[in-house]
Amino acid sequence: MVEPANTVGIPMNHTALLTDELDIVIPTIRNLDFLEMWRPFLQPYHLIIVQDGDPSKTIAVPEGFDYELYNRNDINRILGPKASCISFKDSACRCFGYMVSKKKYIFTIDDDCFVAKDPSGKAVNALEQHIKNLLCPSSPFFFNTLYDPYREGADFVRGYPFSLREGVSTAVSHGLWLNIPDYDAPTQLVKPKERNTRYVDAVMTIPKGTLFPMCGMNLAFDRELIGPAMYFGLMGDGQPIGRYDDMWAGWCVKVICDHLGLGVKTGLPYIYHSKASNPFVNLKKEYKGIFWQEDIIPFFQSAKLSKEAVTVQQCYMELSKMVKEKLSAIDPYFDKLADAMVTWIEAWDELNPATKV
């Protein structure tokens, strides 16, 4: 049985990277006691907490953390009518934190994710590994069979083109999980006792042209490179679908990264996912998505952006038009989602005006 790491005794004076350039975004409906386990690693950083659900409820945060907390009333006050693009009663509300951050990098984590242990029993500093992933290049145009060639002790294998070895900037670092796997409801139902105990010491670049199911519970990204595309869609209260928020964002992000020549890495770091959600509740949320994804994924696989789209915002606006044109026939929800994608970009640009040269 995999167990979370006990971080008691880990010195607080280990070197924290990019403390002035990175925000940690946490969506939650409960007191953030889980931060005590993360204190040795996360306390040096600024937290942006997005409170879901009842805004009158008080969320307790352990002492010693530097944070700002936003609830639904704050979202409505800051965005006005454009607040309609931020999901309610769903962890997709976390993307509001991406919008109000002013830092270059974002690390987002769920409140049921604990510190994992590597095979030697050492506590895993997930944030440090994410930063290392983001600060070294990606290799999306040619697969290296030794995985990440930029890791210490690795390199490009024989036959790898020298013209591609410089790599490209890494926009996204996608981490994994021990204990409770990130399964859909049908898989949960047939494998209720399955736990992930396999720790694979590897990082790889997801090749250009290949989509992936992005999980938002252990994720970091370069906000300056890809932030406007990290919209987790319309999910939760009042919507016909849930639990596809991070995957929707991942599909949009990957299409845009491929178009702009940016990289996406997956693998290390691991976190310990402590709590399995109810598969019957999940099935109700995912039911339509399970059918819709058979059309959504081919849509993204065939999506081609124009050469005129040279910024993330321009790319995302083109995608929103494609969603409206090609996915609205599946369900009117996609027409609404396409409009929300536009609203999201408008709100992003209002809070993050372009710097004039």
N, C-alpha and C positions, 0 to 999 in steps of 0.2 A: 504494500500500500504506500503510495506517494504521500508524503506529509509536507506541509509548508515549513519554510525555514524559520528558526527562532533567531531573530536579529539582536537579541539581548547580548551585549558584549561587543558588538561591532563598533569600532571607534567612530566618533562623529567627525574626526578631523581628516578623514580620507579626502582626497582631492575631488571636488565637485566641478564638473565641466560646464561651461556656458551658463553659469548661474544668472547672468544679466541678459541672456539672449533667448531664454526658454521659459515658457509658461506650461504648467500642468493643468489640464482641464478634466474635471470630474463631474459627471452627471449623477444626481443622487436624490433619493426620497427619504433618507435616514441619516442618523448621526454618523459621523465619519470616524468611528472608533478604529477602523481598519488602518488608518494613517499611523497609528502607534507602531505597527509592524514596519512600516515604510520609513519611519522617522530618520534613521541613519542615512537614507539615500535621498529622500525628497525634501527634508526640512530646509535645505539651503535655497530652495526654489520658490517662486511665486505661484500660488494656486488660484485658478479661476473655477469656482464651484457653481454649477448650474442646478438649481433646485427645481425638481420636477414636482408636479402635483399641487397640493394645497399651499398657496403662498403664505398663509397665516401660520403654518407650522414652523417652529424654530428648529433649525439644524445646528447641532453642536459639533464644533470642530476642536480637536485637541489643542491645548495651549502650545505656543511656540511656533506655529505655522503662520506664514505671511500669506494672506488670502483676501480675495474679494468674492462675495456671494451674490448671485443674481437669482431672483425668483420670477414667477410669471408677471407680476406687477412691474418689475424692473424692465423685463423684455418689452412689455406693452408701452411703457413710458419712453424707452430709448428708441424703439423702432416705429412706434405709432401704428398706422394701418399696415405697414410692412411686417409687423409681428406675426401676421397670418402665415408666413412661410416657416415659422419655427414650430415644430411639433409639440404637442401637449400630451402629458402622460405617456411619454416614451423617451428612452435614452437618446433618441435623435436630437433632443433639445441641446445636447452637448455642443452642437455646431455653433450655437450662439456664442459660446466661449471662444471659438476660433475667430469669430467676427470681431469681438471687442478686444482681443489680445493685440498688443503692439509689439510683440516679440517676433524674432525670426523663426523660431522653432516651437513646435507644440508636441507635448506628450500627453496622450489621453488614456485613462485607465478606469475600469469599473470598480465600484466599491465592494465587490465580492472577490476581488483579486488580491491574493497575498503574495509574499515573497517566496519564490521557489528555491529549491536546492539543486545544485548541479550534482553529477554522480559522485563527486568527492565529499559531498555534504556541505559545501560552502554556499552561503546565501548568494543569490544572483542579484546583482545590481542591474535591474532591467534598463533603467534610464541610461546608465553609462554605456551599455551595449547599443542602445538605440542611437545615441549620439555618435558612437564610433561608426555605425552603419551609415548615418547621414553625412558624416564628414569625409568618407572615402567614396571613390567613384563607383558607378554601376557599369555593367557590361551587357546591355540588352540586345546587342546586334549579333552576338556570336556566343554560344554557350561554352563556358569553361567547365570541363568535367571534374575539376577539383573545386567546384563551386566558386566561392568568392576569392578571386586571385589577389585581392588587395589585403587579405588577412595576413598577419604575421605567420611565417612558415609556409605560405602558399605562393603560387605564382601561376602564370599562364602556361598551359601545357603545349607540347610540341604540336605545331600545325595551327596555332592560334594566330590570326593575322596581326602583324606588328602595327599596321595602320589603325587598328581598333583598340590597342592596349592602353591608350590614354583614358578610355572610358568616358562616361558622361556624368553630370551632376545627379546625385541621388535625391529624389523628392520625397520618397516614402520608405519608412522602415516598419515592416509588418511583423510583430512578434507572435509567439505561439503560447501554448498553455499546457500545463501538467494537470492531472487529476480529471476534472470534468471536461470532456471534449466539447468542442463547439459544433454540436449536431443539430440538424433540423428535427422537428417533432416526430415524424415517422421513424427515423433512426433511433431517437431517444426511446420510443416505445418498444422497439424490438431489441434494444441493447441497454436496458435500464441500469445494469450494474457495471457497464464498461467504464474503465478509467484509463486515461493515458499515462502510462508509466515510462514511456520511451523518451529519453532525452537525446536528441540528435544534435551534435556539436557542429552545426553547419549554418551558413548563410549563403543564399544564392540570389542572383538577379533574375526576376521573372522576364522571360524573353519578350521582345517586341512582337506584337500581334497575338499575345496570349493573355486572356482574361484570368482573373482569380477571384475567389470569394473573400473579400476583405472583412476582417473582424475588428470591430472598434474597441474591444476591451483592453488591448495592449498594442498601442499604435503610436507612432511618432512620424512627423512630417515637417518638411521645410515650408513654413507658412508663406514665405516670400515667393517660393517657386510654384506652389500648387494650392495654396490656401483657398482661393475663391472656388475651386472645384470640390472642396471637401464639404459639400452640402449633403446632409443625411436625409433629405427628402421630407415628404409629408407622411408621417406614420402615427400610430397611436390613436388617441381620442378623436372620434369623428371621421376616421379614415378606414377604408375597407381592408387594410393590410398592415401588418407589423412585422418586426424582426428582419426586415429587408433594408433597413436604413443604411447600415454600414456597407452592405453589399452593393446597393445602388450607387453610393458614393465611390466605392472601389471600381465599379465598371466605368463610371464617368472619368474618374481620375486616370485609369489605365489608358483609355482611348486618348486622353489629352496628353499624358506623358509620352505615349508613343508618337503622337503628332509633333510634339515640341522637342523630342529627343532627350527626355529625362528618364531616370531609372527608378525602379521599384524593387526593394529587397524584401525577402521573407526568410524566416528561420529564427535564429537567436535574436532577442532574448526570450526566455520562458518566464511566465508568471505561474502562480498556483491558483487555478480557478476553483473556488471553494464550494460553490453552491449550484446544484442543478435546478434549473427552473422547471415548472410544471409542464410536462409534455402535452397535456390536454389543453391547457391554456395556450401554449405555444402553437398547437395545431389550429386552434381557432384563429390566431393571428396570422399564421402562415398559409392558411388554406388556399386562398386565391393566388398568392405568390408562387406556390408550388406549380400551379398550372401556368400562370403568366410567364414564369421564368423561361419556359420552353420557347417563347417568342421574344422575350426581352434579351436573352443572351445572343441569339443570332442577330438581333438588331444591333447590339454593340459590336459584335464581331465584324459586321459589314459597314459600320459607321465610318465615313471618310470626311475629314474636315478640310476646308479650303485652304489654299496657300495664303489667303488674305488673313486667316486667323493666326495671329502671331503672339497674342497674349492669352493667358488662361481665361480671362473674362470673355474675350471674343470667341474662343473655342467653346466655352460653356453656353454662350448664347446660341451658337450654331447647333449644339446638341439639343438645347431646349426646343428649337424649331423642328428638329428631326423627331423628337419625342411626340410633339403635337401632331406632326404629319403622319407618322408611321405607327405609333402605339395607341393613339386615341381610339382606333377602331376596335381594340381589344376591350376597352372599358373607358367610360368617361373620366375615371380617376386620372388617367394619364394626361388628359387635357388640363385638368386642375394641377397636376404635378408640374407640367411644362410651364404653366403660368407662375407657379411658386418658384421654379428655377430662375425665372426672369426677375421676380421680386427679390430673391436672395442676392443676386448679383447687384441689383440696384441698391439694396440695403448695405451690402458689403462696400460698395464704392462710396456711399454716403459716409460711412464710419471710417473708411480708409481711403481718403482722397489721394489721387496720384500726386506725387511730388513734382513740382514744376522745375525744370532744369533752367 
